[in-house]
């Protein structure tokens, strides 16, 4: 993901979701790139400057807003309780017509994160 500050983003994902830093460039100080992990999910963040040095099309592209990540998981209620006081909750838990319970969060760069859990069907 293209971000304004890798350091700020790494801290936000640590504090809100318990992600851990796997590696970064450079290893100390102001990072240009970082990879984080929680369970089987990996995320990578890179600054505009470092990305635009390689791909100039990223020099003026807006950050956040136009991208939404959808993550299916187990334990949505537990996740919500963990983040409700720390994150910018866009939509509190709600039920969808396609059998999911979801929440939506806005991260520190303006990206929207939707977390969804399949609702067990009762017969």
ZINOR-V230918 format. One record per run of one state. SS is the DSSP state (h for helix, s for strand, l for the rest). FROM is the first residue (numbers start at 1). LEN is the number of residues. If there is no record, write none. Layout:
ss->[SS/SS]
from->[FROM/FROM]
len->[LEN/LEN]
This chain:
ss->[l/s/l/h/l/s/l/s/l/s/h/l/h/l/s/l/h/l/s/l/s/l/s/l]
from->[1/2/4/6/18/20/26/33/39/41/48/55/56/59/68/73/76/84/88/96/100/107/112/119]
len->[1/2/2/12/2/6/7/6/2/7/7/1/3/9/5/3/8/4/8/4/7/5/7/5]
